[in-house]
Amino acid sequence: MQLRTIAISAVAAIVVAGCGEAANSQSNGATDTVADTEAAAGFDAISGEYKTDPRHRYITFSYFHQGFSRPWVRWRNWDAVLDWDAEEPEASSVSVTIDATSVDSGVDVFDEHLQGERFFDTANHPEITFESTSLTKTGDATGTMTGDLTIKGITKPVTLDVTYNNSAFSERGNEYKIGFSAKGSVNRSEFGMDYLVPVTSDEVEIVIEAEFEMPAEEPAEE
């Protein structure tokens, strides 16, 4: 079985697209709605520190199991911080921390197997981290993010393809929101997880969906 993720890569973790014009082109041309709230027309993602919305963030990974199927596994618990630079989006960064013990395949016995020494060894390495190092714009709403992924104490560079989805102000939550999608792949053997390679694929595909939010400042009292 092969495992590796970040994500966000963003992350996720994950997660921050090189899209200076993306916020303008997509937000201005589409209806910026958040849940049941009204959003500010023509909203541009403002600079600041955003954190993942725990109700809307997913990191999943997939591998080819002995040529028969491509299972999907996720982590239930993870958080990311996005330092968004509205003036220069390519200067933005993201930091992701995953609770490796929260790996969830849907099969309890297999989850224990994934936490064992042959794979994530969560007894000695309970966390997986990702720290972005660069962001390059590839289109109006797309970019590539490279960062350092650390699993089992081993750090390797990983590049994710990132797509900016939308940004808006939520009056209901009194907060700013930004949404991203990201995907990439890694070789699990590079992180000390070469058990059953190549019977079960070395390459692991990662998919990240993440919404980030930042509380709006309360108006000053007169």
Residue pairs with C-beta under 8 A, 6 or more apart in sequence:
1 63
1 65
1 110
1 113
1 114
1 119
1 195
1 196
1 200
2 63
2 188
2 193
2 197
2 200
2 201
2 202
2 203
2 204
3 61
3 63
3 73
3 103
3 114
3 119
3 120
3 188
3 193
3 204
4 61
4 149
4 151
4 186
4 187
4 188
4 190
4 191
4 193
4 204
4 206
5 59
5 61
5 75
5 98
5 128
5 149
5 151
5 186
5 204
5 206
6 12
6 13
6 14
6 59
6 96
6 98
6 128
6 130
6 147
6 149
6 158
6 160
6 184
6 186
6 206
6 208
7 13
7 14
7 15
7 59
7 96
7 130
7 149
7 158
7 160
7 182
7 184
7 206
7 208
8 14
8 15
8 59
8 80
8 94
8 96
8 130
8 145
8 160
8 180
8 182
8 208
8 210
9 15
9 59
9 80
9 94
9 96
9 130
9 132
9 145
9 147
9 149
9 158
9 160
9 182
9 184
9 206
9 208
10 16
10 59
10 80
10 94
10 96
10 130
10 132
10 145
10 160
10 162
10 180
10 182
10 208
10 210
11 59
11 78
11 80
11 94
11 96
11 130
11 160
11 182
11 208
11 210
12 52
12 57
12 59
12 80
12 94
12 96
12 130
12 160
12 180
12 182
12 208
12 210
13 59
13 80
13 94
13 95
13 96
13 130
13 132
13 147
13 182
13 208
13 210
14 59
14 80
14 94
14 96
14 130
14 145
14 160
14 162
14 180
14 182
14 208
14 210
15 80
15 82
15 94
15 96
15 145
15 160
15 162
15 180
15 182
15 208
15 210
15 212
16 82
16 84
16 89
16 92
16 93
16 94
16 132
16 135
16 143
16 145
16 162
16 180
17 89
17 135
17 137
17 141
17 142
17 143
17 145
17 162
17 163
17 164
17 180
18 89
18 90
18 135
18 136
18 137
18 138
18 142
18 143
18 144
18 145
18 162
19 89
19 137
19 139
19 140
19 141
19 142
19 143
19 164
20 88
20 89
20 90
20 137
21 140
22 89
22 140
22 141
22 142
22 164
23 43
23 44
23 45
23 86
23 89
23 164
23 167
24 44
25 140
25 141
26 140
26 141
26 164
26 165
26 166
26 167
27 42
27 43
27 44
27 45
27 166
27 167
27 168
28 42
30 166
31 39
32 39
32 40
32 41
32 43
32 166
32 167
32 168
32 169
33 39
33 168
34 168
34 169
34 170
34 172
34 173
34 177
35 170
35 172
36 172
37 170
37 171
37 172
37 173
38 171
39 168
39 169
39 170
39 171
40 168
40 169
43 167
43 168
43 169
44 86
44 167
45 84
45 86
45 167
45 176
45 178
46 84
46 86
46 176
47 84
47 85
47 86
47 87
48 84
48 176
48 214
49 81
49 82
49 83
49 84
49 214
50 81
50 82
50 83
50 84
50 176
50 178
50 212
50 213
50 214
51 79
51 80
51 81
51 82
51 212
51 213
51 214
52 78
52 79
52 80
52 210
52 211
52 212
52 213
53 177
53 210
53 211
53 212
53 213
54 79
56 179
56 209
56 210
56 211
57 78
57 80
57 209
57 210
57 211
58 74
58 207
58 208
58 209
58 210
59 74
59 75
59 78
59 98
59 206
59 207
59 208
60 72
60 73
60 74
60 206
60 207
60 208
61 72
61 73
61 74
61 204
61 205
61 206
61 207
62 70
62 71
62 72
62 73
62 204
62 205
62 207
63 70
63 71
63 188
63 200
63 201
63 203
63 204
63 205
64 70
64 200
64 201
64 203
65 71
65 200
65 201
66 199
66 200
71 105
73 103
73 104
73 105
73 114
74 103
74 104
75 98
75 99
75 100
75 102
75 103
75 104
75 128
76 99
76 102
76 103
76 104
77 98
77 99
77 102
78 96
78 97
78 98
78 99
78 102
79 96
79 97
80 94
80 95
80 96
80 97
80 210
80 212
81 94
81 95
82 92
82 93
82 94
82 178
82 212
83 92
83 93
83 94
84 92
84 178
84 212
85 91
85 92
89 135
89 137
89 143
90 135
90 136
90 137
90 143
91 135
92 135
93 131
93 132
93 135
94 130
94 132
94 145
94 147
95 129
95 130
95 131
95 132
96 129
96 130
96 131
97 127
97 128
97 129
98 127
98 128
98 129
98 130
99 126
99 127
100 115
100 120
100 122
100 125
100 126
100 127
100 128
100 151
101 115
101 122
101 126
103 111
103 114
103 115
103 120
103 122
104 111
105 111
105 114
113 119
114 120
115 121
115 122
115 123
118 193
118 195
119 193
119 195
120 128
120 151
120 152
120 193
121 152
121 192
124 152
125 151
125 152
125 153
128 149
128 150
128 151
129 149
129 150
130 147
130 148
130 149
130 150
130 158
131 147
131 148
132 145
132 146
132 147
133 146
133 147
133 148
133 157
134 145
134 146
134 147
135 143
135 144
135 145
135 146
135 162
136 143
136 144
136 145
136 146
137 143
138 144
138 161
141 163
141 164
141 165
142 161
142 162
142 163
142 164
143 161
143 162
143 164
144 159
144 160
144 161
144 162
145 159
145 160
145 162
145 182
146 157
146 158
146 159
146 160
147 157
147 158
147 160
148 155
148 156
148 157
148 158
149 155
149 156
149 157
149 158
149 186
149 191
151 191
151 192
151 193
152 191
152 192
152 193
154 190
154 191
154 192
156 186
156 190
156 191
158 184
158 186
159 184
160 182
160 183
160 184
160 206
160 208
161 182
161 183
161 184
162 180
162 181
162 182
163 180
163 181
163 182
164 178
164 179
164 180
165 179
165 180
165 181
166 177
166 178
166 179
167 176
167 177
167 178
167 179
168 176
168 177
169 175
169 176
169 177
169 216
170 176
170 177
170 213
173 213
174 215
174 216
175 213
175 214
175 215
175 216
176 213
176 214
176 216
177 211
177 212
177 213
177 214
178 211
178 212
178 213
179 210
179 211
179 212
180 208
180 209
180 210
180 212
181 207
181 208
181 209
181 210
182 206
182 207
182 208
182 210
183 205
183 206
183 207
183 208
184 205
184 206
185 203
185 204
185 205
185 206
186 203
186 204
186 206
187 202
187 203
187 204
188 194
188 197
188 202
188 203
188 204
189 197
189 202
194 202
